[in-house]
Amino acid sequence: MTQWAPIDERARIGVLDALRALALLGIFMVNLETFNRPWDTLANGMREGLAGADVAVAWCIQVLVTGKAWLLFSLLFGIGFALVQQRGVSDAVWKRRTWILLVIGLLHGVLLWPGDILRTYALAAFLLLALRGLPPPRQRDLGLMLYLGIWAMFAALMALAGDIELPADDAAAIAGRVYAEGGWVAVTAQRLRDLSTMLGSDLMSVPAALGMFLIGGWLLRSGRIRDADAHLRWHRLMAGVALPAGLLASVAIVSTVGLNVTQAGGFGRWMLALALLQVAALPTALGMLSLVVLAWRRPRWRGALDRLAPAGRMALTHYLMQSLVASTLFYGYGLGQFGQWGPAMLLALAVVVFALQVLASHWWLARFRFGPVEWLWRWWTYGHRPPLRRMPVDA
């Protein structure tokens, strides 16, 4: 029986680790706000009453980061799954790897943060198994159809619905008090309630993630990642045309509609704007990926990006640790800062925590071969414990 083993370090594609680190930072910038507010209010957009630097930061994050970092991370997951496929991993190993990711995601959602994305990725990965035999062009086309189709359908529904009047609901106020003042048991019960209400969103998020996985697989299998020099024209088109076009579209939408339901003039109009922002996020994310790939070719920029790469190699560990830090800081069983921080302070926190994670990654990977959660994931996936501590020859 073939014994599958974790990928050797020498076979890693360095630019993917740097991209993963940048996506991790962007995701943390967006996710921090969700630790600071009740889930029932997040769909309404920016909090009322903000001014000055908080409004400027909220505007920049909405235009530059929201939706884009998630898509970039999803593309990278798709590339990673394609790399696993190229190694000839059996269906049984693939399924075991995905079941473990699903369990990690569910535990993360209940014990730390109900907005977990790993659950969505695992569900999409099961579907990806059935599509892995598609040739690269069909992967790309189906990926685009899934992602753009789901958001086009949502936008059409919102346009037809017009203004939606939401009934008054005390759930957000109750949840806010629980998160701000509750002990660990009460907060965990609230997380479970929030997680259960979010399961319906998988009807949109899973097909969207699957679309990104397919496009990520196409990027790898078409040679655009491994052999970027042979695809410079495409990368320059993405970085020079798609990226600014996506950002300009985002600026136009936010400038027209605003940053929340009140500024948009109604919930239906705000939801339509969010759907259009998600459509604009696709060329932006692809352009960001190509921009980093092009920068990686230049020694000066490659040196700077390479300093971030260790954090990308420990992305799963750091993703979970970000939730541990934020939940401890904001929830009642920790420091109880729920609702007290504005976007500017949250941005500063994200940068500081990420910088510490980069430093910790350098220290850890100088001594160990994998991040702790990555090591466990590999152990449980392949059925035998991979060596964790570096031998002297690995240093």
C-alpha positions, 0 to 999 in steps of 0.5 A, a space after each residue: 500500500 502506498 504511504 503518502 507523506 506531507 509535501 517536502 519543503 524543497 517542493 514548496 512554491 515560495 510565492 504562494 507562502 508570501 501570498 498566503 501571508 498577505 491574504 491572512 493579514 487582509 482576512 484579519 483586518 476584516 474579521 476583527 470587526 466581527 468580533 466587536 459587534 453582534 452578528 445580526 448587525 454586520 449585514 448593515 455595514 459600517 456602524 453608525 456614529 463613526 467619524 474622522 479616522 474611523 470612517 477613512 479606515 472603514 472606507 479603505 478596508 471596504 474598497 481594498 480588502 473586504 471580499 478581496 482577501 477572502 477570494 485571494 485566500 480561496 484561490 490559494 486553497 484551490 492551488 493547494 488542493 491542486 498541488 495535492 492532486 498532482 501528487 496522486 493522493 488517493 480519494 481516501 486520503 483526500 476525503 480524510 484530509 477534508 473531514 479533518 478540516 471540517 471538524 477543525 472548522 466546526 470546533 473553531 466556529 463553536 469554541 472561538 468564532 462563528 464566522 469560520 471559513 474552514 467549514 465552507 472550504 471543507 464542504 467545497 473541497 468535497 464537491 471539488 473531488 467530483 470535478 478534479 478530472 476537468 481539463 484546466 480550461 473547463 475548470 476556469 470556465 466553470 469556476 467563473 460561472 459558479 462565482 459570478 453566477 451566484 452573485 449575479 443571481 443574488 444581485 438580480 434578486 435584490 434589484 427585484 426585491 427593492 427596499 426590504 423592511 426588516 422587522 425590529 429584533 432584539 436578538 442583536 442587543 441580546 447577543 451584544 450583551 452576552 458577548 460583552 458580559 457573558 462568561 465562557 459558557 454563555 458566549 459559547 452558547 451564543 456562538 453556537 446560535 450564531 453559527 446555526 443561523 449562518 449555515 444557510 449562507 453556505 448555499 451561497 458561500 460554498 458554490 462561490 468557494 468552489 468556483 475559486 478553488 476551480 480557478 485556483 486549480 486552473 492557475 496552477 495546472 495552466 502553468 501561471 504559477 510554476 512558470 510565471 515567466 511564460 505567462 508574463 503577458 497574462 500577469 501584466 494584464 491582470 496587475 495592470 488592467 484587472 486590478 485597477 478596474 476592480 478597484 475603480 468599480 469598488 470605489 464607484 460603488 462605495 462612493 455612490 451607495 455609501 458604507 451602510 444601510 442608512 447611507 444606501 437608503 435601504 437594506 435592499 439597495 445595500 445588499 445589491 451594492 454588496 453583491 456588486 462589490 463581490 463581483 468587482 472583488 474577483 478581478 481585484 483578487 486576481 490582479 493582486 495575485 499577479 502583482 505579487 507574482 510579478 514582484 516575486 521576480 524582482 530580487 528586492 521585492 522578493 526579499 521583502 516578500 520572502 520575510 512574510 513567507 514563514 507566516 504563510 507556511 503556518 496560515 492555518 495555525 495563525 488563522 486560529 490564533 487570530 481568533 483566540 487573540 480576538 475572542 480573548 480581547 473582546 468577549 466577556 470571559 476575557 478583557 471584555 472590550 466588545 463594542 469599544 474599538 473603532 475601525 482605526 484601532 482595529 486596523 492597528 491591532 491587526 497590523 501589530 498581531 500580524 507582525 508578531 505572527 511573522 516574527 513568531 513564524 521565523 522563530 518557530 520554523 527555524 526549530 520545527 518543520 511545520 506549524 503546530 496545527 499544520 503538523 497535526 493536520 498532516 499526522 491525522 491525514 496521512 496516518 503516521 506522525 511526520 517529524 516535527 523538530 528540525 534535524 541539524 541538517 535542516 537548519 
